[in-house]
């Protein structure tokens, strides 16, 4: 009889074992077996009903304590100047500010802390050495071509901060290398648009500013979460092979600028003087013009008044005009010759000696007295009367 044929005697299988009743497993029995085993591990023993209840209580307490510890491990602190990036199964779900926060503990979520206030420095064209205090050049980064086909050696120091922690952590693999590559691209483009003299002299700040602007655009395009604080040009010089010639060119430019400054200073000194002299001449000419016009107007007015008087007394006016004219002509003369109409003698009057002897008459003799106006009474014996009498005698009257 085969072993699997039914109907064996006594319900036994071919090996002589009685078949057990086939049915679903007893779950309570399974739980009791697990509790019994845990009780043995934690000292519960395999006693009776009391030992079973103690094992069940110990297992529940362990589970509760483990759950509490797991939940408590989700608390984390973010310091001032930091940001916390919460990752849920490796995906960014939240950026937290400074303070105490909670997240679902590991392995569901974890937190990466990023310092957003620290200023990082990236060097282009050189690498500084903290131990020796010097620096090491990197020619592949520093040498570049200008628009006039000259080679310049430029060293830059770039300072940056993190403005978006999530982009900084997930969008770039190596932020420092990304900045180096982007800075090289930006500075080569800016230098390639300018001439060598401009880059090495007056255009350093312009090159640095344009490089910063272009580099920021590149980093924003790739969503790196990096903010460029400043780009400083540490050094800019020609290659070592042409340094001597370039220094001579720089000295020549300095001499040119010095001469220009001296010429400008001379011009600033001479031009105001010339303008002042010109203004003075103009004012003098205007004053002379005003005096001539005033004199002419006065002469015209005087002539009009003389004409009026001439119409009233022609003889007296003519005599007066003659005397005034002679007085004006002979007023400064110190010698007078009188030609008598009768006789061959010429009378010589040394007025200067006569005036010198007469101290009182010096003023009157040295300075001829003007004739009185027409119609003015002349007292006998006065200087005016004497002058008139002398003049009349001189004319043969």
C-alpha positions in Angstrom: 0.0 0.0 0.0 1.4 3.4 -1.0 2.2 5.9 1.7 -0.2 8.4 0.4 -3.1 6.1 -0.1 -6.0 6.6 2.3 -7.5 4.1 4.4 -4.4 3.0 6.3 -5.0 1.2 9.5 -5.4 3.5 12.4 -5.0 6.6 10.2 -1.3 6.2 10.1 1.0 7.1 7.3 3.6 4.7 5.9 6.1 5.8 8.5 3.8 4.8 11.3 2.8 8.3 12.4 -0.7 9.4 12.9 -1.8 12.4 10.9 -2.6 15.6 12.8 -5.7 17.6 12.2 -5.0 20.1 9.3 -6.2 23.7 10.2 -5.1 27.4 10.4 -2.3 28.3 12.9 -3.2 29.6 16.3 -2.2 33.4 16.3 -2.5 33.6 20.1 -0.1 30.8 20.5 2.4 32.4 18.2 2.2 35.7 20.2 2.6 33.8 23.4 5.6 32.0 22.1 7.2 35.3 21.0 6.5 36.8 24.5 7.9 33.8 26.2 11.1 34.0 24.2 11.5 37.8 24.8 10.8 37.2 28.5 13.6 34.7 28.6 15.9 37.3 27.0 14.9 40.1 29.3 14.7 37.9 32.5 11.0 37.1 32.4 11.5 33.3 32.7 9.0 30.6 31.6 6.8 30.7 34.6 3.1 30.5 34.7 0.4 33.0 34.0 2.1 35.8 36.0 5.3 35.4 33.9 3.2 35.7 30.7 1.6 39.0 31.8 5.0 40.4 32.9 6.5 39.5 29.5 3.7 41.1 27.6 4.0 44.3 29.7 7.8 44.5 29.2 7.5 44.1 25.5 4.9 46.9 25.3 7.0 49.2 27.4 10.0 48.6 25.2 8.0 49.4 22.1 6.6 52.6 23.6 10.1 53.7 24.8 11.5 53.0 21.4 8.7 55.0 19.7 9.2 57.9 22.0 12.9 58.0 21.4 12.4 57.8 17.7 9.9 60.7 17.8 12.2 62.8 20.0 15.1 62.2 17.6 13.1 64.3 15.1 13.8 67.6 17.0 16.7 69.7 15.6 18.1 73.2 16.2 19.1 75.7 13.4 21.5 78.3 14.5 21.4 82.0 13.5 22.9 82.4 10.0 22.0 78.8 9.0 19.2 77.3 7.1 17.9 73.7 7.4 17.0 71.7 4.2 14.5 68.9 5.1 14.9 65.9 2.9 12.1 63.3 2.6 13.6 60.1 1.1 16.3 62.3 -0.5 13.9 64.9 -1.9 13.9 68.5 -0.7 10.5 69.4 0.9 11.2 72.3 3.1 13.8 75.0 4.1 13.6 76.0 7.8 14.8 79.2 9.4 16.8 79.6 12.7 15.2 78.0 15.7 13.9 74.7 17.1 12.1 72.5 14.6 10.8 68.9 14.2 10.8 66.5 11.3 9.9 62.9 10.8 12.9 61.0 12.0 15.2 58.8 10.0 14.8 57.0 7.7 11.8 59.0 6.5 13.4 62.5 6.7 16.7 64.1 7.5 18.0 67.6 7.7 21.1 69.2 6.0 22.3 72.5 7.6 23.7 75.2 5.4 25.5 78.4 6.5 24.1 81.3 4.5 26.1 84.1 6.2 29.6 82.8 5.8 31.6 84.4 2.9 33.5 81.9 0.9 36.5 82.8 -1.3 37.5 81.3 -4.6 40.9 82.1 -6.2 41.4 82.4 -9.9 44.8 82.3 -11.4 46.6 81.5 -8.2 46.4 79.5 -5.0 47.5 80.9 -1.7 49.4 78.8 0.8 48.6 79.2 4.5 51.8 77.5 5.7 54.4 79.3 3.6 52.4 82.6 3.4 53.0 82.8 -0.3 51.0 81.8 -3.4 51.3 79.5 -6.3 50.4 80.6 -9.8 48.0 78.8 -12.1 48.9 79.9 -15.7 46.0 78.0 -17.3 43.6 80.2 -15.3 45.4 83.5 -15.3 46.7 84.0 -18.9 44.2 85.3 -21.4 44.1 87.3 -24.7 43.0 90.9 -25.1 41.3 92.5 -28.1 44.6 93.9 -29.5 46.1 90.3 -29.4 48.2 90.8 -26.4 48.5 88.3 -23.5 47.8 89.5 -19.9 48.2 87.7 -16.6 45.2 88.3 -14.3 44.5 87.0 -10.8 41.1 87.3 -9.3 39.6 86.7 -5.8 35.9 86.0 -5.8 33.8 86.2 -2.6 30.4 84.5 -2.6 27.5 83.5 -0.2 24.7 80.9 -0.4 21.4 82.5 -1.2 19.3 79.3 -1.9 20.4 76.3 0.2 18.2 73.8 -1.7 19.6 74.8 -5.1 23.1 74.9 -3.6 22.8 71.3 -2.4 21.1 69.6 -5.3 21.7 71.6 -8.6 25.5 71.6 -8.6 27.9 68.8 -7.8 30.9 70.9 -7.0 30.1 74.6 -6.3 33.7 75.7 -6.1 34.7 74.1 -9.4 31.5 75.6 -11.0 32.5 79.1 -9.8 36.0 78.6 -11.1 34.8 77.5 -14.6 32.2 80.3 -14.8 34.7 83.0 -13.6 37.2 81.9 -16.2 34.6 82.1 -18.9 33.4 85.5 -17.8 36.8 87.2 -17.3 38.0 85.9 -20.6 35.0 87.3 -22.4 35.4 90.7 -20.7 39.2 90.9 -21.3 38.8 89.8 -24.9 36.6 92.9 -25.5 39.2 95.4 -24.2 42.7 96.4 -25.0 45.8 95.6 -23.0 46.5 99.1 -21.8 43.0 99.5 -20.6 43.0 96.2 -18.7 46.3 96.8 -17.0 45.8 100.5 -16.0 42.5 102.4 -15.8 40.2 99.5 -16.5 40.9 97.2 -13.6 37.7 98.1 -11.7 35.7 98.0 -14.9 36.9 94.5 -15.8 36.2 93.3 -12.2 32.7 94.7 -12.2 31.8 93.4 -15.6 33.2 90.0 -14.7 31.0 89.9 -11.5 27.9 90.8 -13.5 28.5 88.2 -16.2 29.4 85.5 -13.6 26.3 86.1 -11.6 24.2 85.7 -14.8 25.9 82.4 -15.5 25.3 81.1 -12.0 21.7 82.2 -12.0 21.1 80.5 -15.3 22.2 77.1 -13.8 20.2 77.7 -10.5 23.3 77.2 -8.3 21.8 79.2 -5.4 25.1 81.2 -5.2 25.3 85.0 -4.8 28.6 86.7 -5.8 29.5 89.3 -3.2 32.5 90.8 -5.0 35.1 90.2 -7.6 38.5 91.8 -6.9 41.4 91.9 -9.3 44.4 91.0 -7.2 47.0 91.5 -9.9 47.1 92.3 -13.6 50.4 92.4 -15.5 51.9 91.4 -18.9 53.8 88.1 -19.2 57.2 88.0 -17.8 58.9 88.0 -21.2 57.6 91.5 -22.0 57.6 93.0 -18.5 60.6 95.3 -19.2 59.1 96.8 -22.4 55.8 97.2 -20.7 57.4 99.1 -17.8 59.0 101.5 -20.3 55.6 102.0 -21.9 54.1 102.7 -18.5 56.8 105.3 -17.7 56.2 107.0 -21.0 52.5 107.2 -20.3 53.2 108.6 -16.8 55.6 111.2 -18.3 52.9 112.1 -20.9 50.3 112.5 -18.2 52.7 114.6 -16.1 53.4 116.9 -19.0 49.8 117.3 -19.7 49.2 118.2 -16.1 51.9 120.8 -16.2 50.6 122.3 -19.4 47.1 122.4 -17.9 48.4 124.1 -14.8 50.2 126.7 -16.9 47.1 127.2 -19.0 45.1 127.6 -15.8 47.5 130.3 -14.7 47.9 132.2 -17.9 44.4 132.2 -19.2 42.8 133.9 -16.2 45.5 136.5 -16.3 44.9 137.1 -20.0 41.2 137.3 -19.4 41.7 139.8 -16.6 44.0 142.0 -18.7 41.4 141.9 -21.5 38.6 142.8 -19.2 40.8 145.7 -17.8 41.4 147.0 -21.3 37.8 146.7 -22.1 36.9 148.7 -19.0 39.5 151.3 -19.8 38.2 151.7 -23.3 34.7 152.0 -22.0 35.8 154.6 -19.5 37.7 156.5 -22.2 34.7 156.3 -24.5 32.5 157.7 -21.7 35.0 160.5 -21.0 35.3 161.5 -24.6 31.5 161.5 -25.1 31.0 163.5 -21.9 33.8 166.0 -23.0 32.3 166.3 -26.4 28.8 166.8 -25.0 30.3 169.4 -22.6 32.1 171.2 -25.4 28.9 171.2 -27.5 26.9 172.6 -24.5 29.6 175.2 -23.9 29.7 176.2 -27.5 25.9 176.6 -27.5 26.2 178.8 -24.5 29.0 180.9 -26.1 26.9 181.3 -29.2 24.1 182.7 -27.1 26.5 185.1 -25.4 28.0 186.0 -28.8 24.6 187.0 -30.1 24.2 189.3 -27.2 27.7 190.9 -27.2 29.9 189.9 -30.2 32.8 192.2 -29.4 33.2 191.3 -25.8 32.8 187.6 -26.6 35.4 187.7 -29.3 37.8 189.5 -27.0 37.1 187.0 -24.3 37.7 184.1 -26.6 41.0 185.5 -27.8 42.2 186.1 -24.3 41.3 182.6 -23.1 43.0 181.1 -26.1 46.2 183.1 -25.5 46.1 182.2 -21.8 45.8 178.5 -22.7 48.7 178.7 -25.2 51.0 180.8 -23.1 49.9 179.6 -19.7 52.9 177.2 -19.2 55.5 179.5 -20.9 58.2 180.9 -18.6 59.6 183.3 -21.2 57.7 186.0 -23.0 59.1 188.2 -25.9 57.1 191.4 -26.6 57.5 192.9 -30.1 56.8 196.6 -30.0 55.1 197.9 -33.1 57.2 201.1 -33.0 60.9 200.5 -32.7 63.4 197.8 -33.3 63.7 196.6 -29.7 62.3 193.3 -28.5 61.4 193.2 -24.8 62.3 190.0 -23.0 60.4 189.1 -19.8 62.0 186.2 -17.8 58.8 185.2 -16.0 60.5 182.3 -14.2 62.9 184.6 -12.5 60.3 187.1 -11.7 58.1 184.4 -10.2 61.0 183.1 -8.1 61.7 186.5 -6.6 58.1 187.1 -5.6 57.0 184.4 -3.2 53.5 185.7 -2.9 53.1 186.1 -6.6 54.5 182.6 -7.3 51.2 181.0 -7.4 49.6 183.6 -9.5 52.6 183.9 -11.9 53.3 180.2 -12.2 49.6 179.4 -12.7 47.9 181.8 -15.0 44.7 183.1 -13.6 41.7 182.6 -15.9 40.0 185.6 -17.3 36.7 186.7 -15.9 33.5 185.7 -17.6 31.8 188.3 -19.8 29.7 190.7 -17.7 31.8 190.2 -14.6 33.1 193.4 -13.0 36.9 193.7 -12.6 38.1 195.8 -9.8 40.9 198.2 -10.6 44.3 196.9 -9.5 43.2 193.3 -9.3 45.3 190.5 -11.0 42.6 190.1 -13.6 42.6 193.8 -14.5 46.4 193.8 -14.8 46.3 190.8 -17.1 43.7 192.5 -19.3 45.7 195.7 -19.4 48.9 193.9 -20.2 47.2 191.9 -23.0 45.7 195.1 -24.4 49.1 196.8 -24.4 50.7 193.9 -26.1 48.2 194.1 -28.9 48.9 197.9 -29.4 45.7 199.2 -27.8 
